[in-house]
Amino acid sequence: MTKLNSVCVFCGSRNGRDPAYVSEAEILGRDLARAGVTLVFGGASIGIMGTVARATLAGGGKVLGVIPGFLKEIEVPLDGVNERILTKTMHERKKIMFDRSDAFVIMPGGTGTLDETFEVMTWRQLHQHAKPIIIADINGYWQPFLALVRHCVDSGFAGRDVLSMLTVVKSAADILPAIEGALASRVDGQAAHLEQI
């Protein structure tokens, strides 16, 4: 199996109304630290974005924050990260987060999280990567999003492969096992393909 070194977490710069969003972000951060997996995140100290990073650091894990310079006054960067990269644009931020990650985790978030999610989905659909995309559907938060994706497929604007590129889990504790399972399946699939050639 491909070794999992780093995970990009896309999530909200707010806490949301359900306390589970914060508590599940804390669990994810602790799990990343315990597994020795570097967190790649948007660099801010606020919202569940800040929560997952603080929990990772508190557990002795490594954290890379990537934040555009113009956001420094709005989303105050988290202190204490192992590495911080300041970018000029949001596009540059997303590209660096993509390049430095082995998998993507989508926690609850707003329009920025949706933007990031659709981008990594589109890149995968266009065969620009085969990295796992895990949807953390905490208390059903992502059900409307998943219904929209299914609607796109059912309406003929996307292929069924769009659905198969997403792995949906219900809790933070299921995230790392889901990533490891997806990486193992990818390697097994590549091996099977090579044997057929």
N, C-alpha and C positions, 0 to 999 in steps of 0.2 A: 504494500500500500504506500502511496505517496505520503511523505511526512508532512503533517500539518504544522506550519511554522507561524502563520499569522492569519488573523481573521479581521475583516473590515466589518464594523457594526454601523449600520445606518439607523438613526433613531432621532427622536424629537429633542429640540432645544427647550422644550417645556416638559413638565412632569405629567401632564394630563390629569383627568379627574379621577381615574381609578387608581387607588394606592398600589394595586398589583403591578402596574407598569414600573414603578420605582423598585419594588421588592424583587421583581424578576430581573431587572437590570443589575441589581446588586448580586444576585445569584450568578448571572452570566459572567460578571467581572471576576468573582471568586473562582468560578470554574476555569476561566481562561488562565488565571494566575496559577492555579493548581496544576493545570496541564502543561504549563510552560509555553503557552501560545501567546504571541504578541498581539495586543489589541491595536488596530488601526482605526482611528475615529476622527471626527470633525474638529477636534481640538478645543472645544468650548468647555467651560466649567459649569454651564447651566443645563437644566433639564435632565432627562434620563441619559442624555449624552455624557454629561458630567458624572452622573451616578455610576455608570458602567466603568468609566475610566478610573474614578476614585477607588472603586471596589477592586479593580485589577491591581492598582498600585498598592493598596492596603494588603493585598495577598502576596506581595512580592513579585508581581508580574511586570512585564515590560509594556510600555504604552508609547505609541507614535501618534501625535496630534498634528493634523494638517488643517490649516485655517488661512483664509485669505486676509491680507493685511487690513482691508477696509472693514472687516467684521470684528476686529479686535476691540472696538469700543462698544459694539452691540452684544456680541457673545464673548465675554471676557475669557481669554485663553486660560486653560487649567494649568496651574503651576505644578512642578514636580514630575512632569512627563519625562521619559527617557530621551525622547527626540521630538523636536517641534520643527515643522516645515511651514514657512510663511509663503503663500502664493499670491499672485496678482489677481487671479480670476477664480471663479467657481469651477470653470471648466478644467483649469490646471489642477485645482484641488482634487476633483473627482478622478482625474487621470492618475495622479500620484497614489491616491488611495487604492485605485484599481491595480496599479503596477506592484504595489507593496503587499498585496493580500493574496492568500490562497483560497479564500472563500468569502462569501458575503452573508451577513445576518441582518434581517430586516426586523427590527423591533418597532413598536408603535411610534408613530411620528406624524408630521403634517406634510405640507406640500413639498418641502425640501426632501423629505424622506421618499415621497412618491417619485420625485424627479430622479433621485439617485437609483431607486429600484427599477424604474422603467428603463433607465440607461443601461444598467448591467444586464437586464433581460434582453434588450434590443441587441446589445453587443453579442450576447450568447446566441440569440436567434440567427445572427449574421455570421456565426462561426468565428468570432474574434476571441473567444475563450470557452473553456469547458469547466469553469470553476463552479462549485456548488453555490446555490442560492437558497438560503433557508428563511422561510417566513415564520416568525415567532408570533403566532396568532393568540396572543394573551387575552383570555376572556372574550374570544371572538372578535377582537378588534379589526382583523383584516378580512372578515367575511364579505363586506361590501366590495372591497378591492378584488377579492377572488371571484366574486360574482361578475364583476365587470370584465375580468380577463376571460371567464367562461363565455360571457355574452359576445365578446370580440370573436372568439372561436366559433361559437354557434352561428354568428351572423356572417361568417365567411371572410373575416378580415384578418384572421390569424390561424395558423395551423395548430393541430393538437400538440405538437412538440412544445408549444409555449407553456402548456399545462405541465408537461413532464419535466420541464427544466426547474420547476419550483418544488421544494420539499417543505411541507407545512407541519409544524410542531405546535403543541399546545402550551409548553412550558420551557423556561430557560434550561432546566436540567436535561432536556431532550436535544438541545442544540448541538453540542459537541459530538454526541453519538451519531446524530443525523449527518453531520459533516463527514465524519470518519466513514460512515456507511456509503455516502455518495462518492467519496474519493476512492474507496475500495471497488465500488461498482464501475467507476470510470476506468480504473486500471484493468480490472477483469475484462471489461468490454473491449479495451484496446488489445489485450492479449488474445482474446477470442478472434478479433478481426485479423490480427497478424497470422494466426494459425490457419485462417481460411484462405489467405493469399498464396 
